[in-house]
Amino acid sequence: MTKTFSSLLALSLFFVACGDKDDDTGIVEEADTDTDTDTDTDTDTDTDTDTDTDVDITPLRDQQLELLTVDYSVEPEINTYDGFSVSGTLSVDRVDREISFSVTGTEMTFSGVLHSPTAAPLELYDGAEVTADVTVAMFDDAQALFISDADGLLYAGDLGMFSSTLADKIGTDVIFQGDVLGSGSGATWNWTFTDVHVETQDGVVPLQPGDVTTIAVGETFYRVGVISSWMRTIINEDDLPDCPVQTEMLSYELLRLPNLEEDAVLSRPEGEDAAVVGCVD
């Protein structure tokens, strides 16, 4: 039984008539979409948070990395609708952003290919005894992968809605959406892109999609890579599809490290779409 991870933000679903997809190549500077009657664009004193951040958001959309995905299978076949855990020996073979893995236990094997947008070096833990937890929300779509060993969390791959689970695994809140980088409109959506704030023992570290850095949580080092961070609202409700769509995304990968590593900035490979999940992108 083969599955594919995708993120459908359960708190942000719409179920109405199907509409056309957003033409993201036509993103332009956002006009004032307030419902108030102020028509003086030169003297508008509106204090909405997007007033001072309206920009051409094409570069911000281009900055988002591609979607984290996992094609996986479980043997013997089980019901995965509520998520599942598998304990056993971790096997890892990584080529850039493609990670072939398996967790082989005495009664079950969990294996697949993880597409890691931040190229997480999971091979550091090849041969380790681990527990892999797959968290599932709707429609049997796995939404987050957490791998732990006897010393705690090794890896977290979150497509956008399980930062609270990460906090439970680490013991503290670590990652949040931060300051607005820019807002603008496409054909279907009003978009707002944010940076990401990562809490460390030395204070907040602001990161943007594509940034990879090492943080310390207590005496433990973690490699944090930001995949995507945005919010969006529909322009015309008639354009919403007849299926779930995601209106917020905070996606990241986190990997425990034995020591500090140099920071890096990654970009999305040519031909890959930005990380957006749902029927309308």
N, C-alpha and C positions, 0 to 999 in steps of 0.2 A: 504494500500500500504506500504510494508516494504522495507526499503533500508539498505545498509551497507556502512559506510564511508570507503573510501580508498583513498590514495594519489597518483596522477599521475602528476608528475611535468611537467607543460605545456610547460616550456621553454626547457625541456630536453627530448623530445620524439624522438624515432626512429621508422620508419616504413619500415622494410625490411624483408628478408626471415627468417623463424623460425629456431632456433637452439636449442641445448641441454642446460639444466640448469647447472648453476655453481655447481661444486662439492666442497662445502665449507669445507668438512672434509679434503680436500687435499690442503688447503692453505699452501703455502710455502713461503720462503723468496723470495722477488721479485728480478729477474735478471734485469740488465741494459737494458731497452727497447728503449734507445735513437736511433734515426735514423742516428746519426753521425757515422763516420767511425773509431772512436777511439776504438781500441781493447785491449789497455793496461789497464787491470782492476786494476793494482797496482798503476798506476800513473795518472789515470783519474782525470782531474781537472774540470770536468763537475760540474756546479753550480746549477743544477736542485734542487728544494726544497726537493725532495725525496731522495737525495743522502745519507744524514746522518740519515735518519729515517727508512731505510729498515729493517724490523724486521719480525719475525714470528707473523703474525697479528691474529692468532687464538684467543688469549686472548682478543684482542680488539674487534673482532667480537662477542665473547661470552659476552662482557660487554654491548652490545647494548640491551636495553629492547625490549619487544614485541610491536607489532603494536597497536596503539590506534584505537579502532573501536566503532561505534555506530550503533546498529540495531534500526531503528526508524520507526514510522508511523505518518502520519498527517491526522487528521479527521476534517472536510470533506476533501476528496482527492483533492489535488491541483497539478499544474504543478510546480515541484521543480527543473527544469533544470537550472534556473538562480539563485538558492538559495532562501531563504525565511526567514521571521522573524515572530515570534509568541510572543505576550505579554500576560502575565497572571500570575497565581500563580504557583510557583515552588514547586513540591513535590519530595523528595529525600529519597531513602532507599539504603544505601551502605553496602555491605559485602566485606571487603577487597578491591579488585580492580574492583569489579562488582557493578555498580551504576544503579539502576532502577530509572527513573525520569519521570516527566511529567511537561509540562507547559500548564496550562488550562486557556484559555481566554474565552471571551464571544462568539466568533464566530469560534474558532479553538482550537484544542488540538494537541500538539506535545509531543509524548511520546516514550520511548524506553529504551534500556540498553546500558550504556556507559561502555566500558572496559577501565579503567584508569590505565595505566602501572605504574604511580607514586602514586596510591592510594590517589588521591586528595579528601580531606574531604569536598565534596560538600554539605554534609548534614548540614553543618553550616548554610546554607541558605534555609533550608526546610521551606516553608511557605512564602518566600519572594515574592514580586511582581517584576517580571523581564521581560526582553526581550531577547529571544534566537535568535541569528542570525546564520544561517547555510550558509556557503560560498561554492559554488559549482563551479568546473572547467569544467570537461569533462565527457560525458557519464552519466550524472546524478549522478556522484559519489561525495558525499559531502566530502569536504576536511578540513573543520575547523568548530569548534563550539565555539561561543562566547556568554557568558551570562552576561548581565549587569542589574544593578538596578539604582535607582535615583542617587546614589553616584558614578556611573561609573562601570568599568569592574569588574565582580565577578570571571569569569572563562574563560580561553582560552585553548582549546585543538587543537593543530596544528600538522598535520601529515607531514609537511615539506615545505610548500611554502607560508605561510601567515604571516610571521613576520612583514611585512609592515602594514598589517591590525591590528596586535597587537599594533604597534607603533601609528596608528591612534586612537585606542581605549584608550590608556594610555596617549598619548600626547608626547611621546618621543621614540626614538629607544632604545631597551632594550637588545635584544639578537642577537648574531652573531656567525657564525662559527669562531673558534679561531685557535690555533696552531696545527700543525700536530703532532699526537701521533705516527703514524707509517704507512707505506705503504707496500703493498705486493700483490701477484697475486694468483688468483684461476684459475680454468680451463677456465673461460669465461671472467673474469673481472680483471683489475688492481684496487685495493682498496686503498683509503686513508682515514684514520680515524682521526678526529680532536676533540679537546676539544671545549667547548662552552664558549664564553665570555658574561657575563651579566653585563650591565652597571648599576651602582648604584650611589647614591649621594656621596658615599665614594670611588668611583673608580671602576675598572673592577674586577669582581669576576670570576675566571676560574672554570668551572665545567666540569665533565665528565659524560657520560651516566650512569644513576643510582643514580647520586647525587641529593639530595633534600636540598634546603636551603631557607632561608627567606631573601629578599632584601627589601630595602626602596626606593620608588620612591616618592620624596617629603615627605609628611607626611603619605603615605600609605604603608602598608606592603603587600608584595606578596610572596607566597610560590611558588618557581620555581622548577620544576622537569624535568631533561633532559632525554629524551627517547632514542634519537639516533642522531648521527652526523657523516656523511661520504660523500665521493665523489667516483665515480668510472668511469673508461673508459673501453671501450670494447677492448679486445685483438684482436679478429678477427671479422670483421663486418659481416661475413657470419653467425656468431652465434647469431646475433640479431633476436628477434622474429618479427612476423608480427603483432605487436600490441605495444601500448605505454609502455615504461619502464621508470623508474626513475633513473637518474644518480647522483642526490644529495639528501640528506636528512638532515634537521635540524628539529627535532621533539621534542616537549616539552609540558608540561602542566603548567599553571599558575593559582593560586587561591588567591584572596584577603583574608587577614587575619586580625583579630582585634588586634593581637599583635605578637611578635616574637615567633618562635618555634625553637626547637632544630633541628640541621642538621641531615640528615640520608643518608645512602647509600643503595640502593635497588638492587636486582638482578632479572634476568628473571626467572620466574617459570619453573620448570622442564617440558619439553615437549613442551614449547612454542618456536616458531621460532623468530629470531631477526627481528627487524622492517625493512622490505624491501618490497617495493610495486612494482608491475608490473609483467609481464609474466616471466621474468628471475630473479632468486634471487641468 
